[in-house]
Amino acid sequence: MKRLTGQVHAKTTIMYEYPQSDGEPYYSIPAPDHAALYKEYEALADKETNVKFLGRLGTYRYYNMDQIVAQASAIFDQWVK
């Protein structure tokens, strides 16, 4: 992750992802009922302060990891300012 973000640190975290076809799905499935459910959650979150949905599960969309890191960094920068 540190190479995606430009961090300088003496240590490195390595992450592995093992997709599988059985069990509980961890990626959003594009379907009208899922999009409607997301809109309901989004409307509730908009009423709160300091609540933001991001990432694959938070936005009901598929993203590559570089997109997720960029999204998280952008939201963090917004909150810090």
N, C-alpha and C positions, 0 to 999 in steps of 0.2 A: 504493500500500500504506500510506503513512503516514496516510491518512485513516481506513483501517480500524483502525489500531492507536492512533491518537491521537498519533503522533509529531510532534514539532516539529523541522523541519529546513529549511535554506535551499534544498535541492535536492529534486527529485522523480524517482522512477524510474517509467517508463511501461512496462507490460507488455501485450503482445498475445498472443492465443491464436487459432490458425487451425485449427479442426477440419476434418478431411477424412475421406472414407469409404474411401480406398485407403491402402495402406501398413500399417505396424504400428499396432495400436490402442493409444492411450495412456490409455484409460479402462478401468476394470474392467468385465468382462462378467459379470453375475449368472448363475452356473451352479454346480451342485453340486460339480463337480470343482475349480473355482476356490475355493469356500468351504472345501473340504477341504484344499487346498494352503495356504491362508491359515492355517488352524488348525495345520498342521504348523509353519509359520514362526513363528507366535505362540508355540507351545510351546517352540521353540528359543530365541526371544528372551527368554522368561520365565526361562530358566536363566542368562541373562547379566545383568551389571550395566550400567547406563547405556545400554541399548538400548531404543529405543521406535520402533514403526512408526506413522507418521501420514500423513495426506494421502490422496489418491486411490489412488495406486499402493501406498502402504504398508499400507493397510487393505482393499484390494480393494473399495472402495465409491466411489460418486459423491458428491461434495460440491460446493457452490458455493464460490467463493473466500472469501467472508466466513466460512463455516464452517471452512475450512482455516486461515485466519489465527487464528480464535478457538481452534481446537484446538492449534495450534502455541504460541500465547501461554499457554494453560493448562498445557501440558506443560512449557514453559520455567519458568513460575512454580513448578510442583511441584519441579522439579530445583533451582532456586535456593534454595528453602526447605529 
